[in-house]
Amino acid sequence: MSPIPRSAAGDGANGATFADAAAEWLRYVKEDRRRKHSTVVGYESIVRSLLLPRFGNESIESIAPASIEAWLASLIQGAEHADQGAGTDARHLPAGAQGVGPAE
């Protein structure tokens, strides 16, 4: 399992990208929180397949709640289409999207 790459621009809070934050979070859950290997692998899969393609190169400061909500809505809509109208609930969403909802 290879580490999530960090951007060259990631120098702390100023200029840190989502990819930088994701890499640090994955390090934290693996090393500091000592999560099971299978849990970390699942988290890495979600980060690589869902989160980095959408948010990876964006600075942390530029990611607005509205963009997260729009991204989540597109995941839900995609799950509904894949389910061919049988209804969608959290069991049909990728694990990373479960429990995520609109900001209050």
Buried (B, 14 or more C-beta within 10 A) or exposed (E): EEEBEBBEEBEEEEBBBBBBBBBBBBBEBBEEEEBEEEEBEBBBBBBBEBBBEBBBEBBBEEBEEEEBBEBBEEBBEBBBEEEEEEEBEEEBBBEBBEEBEEEE
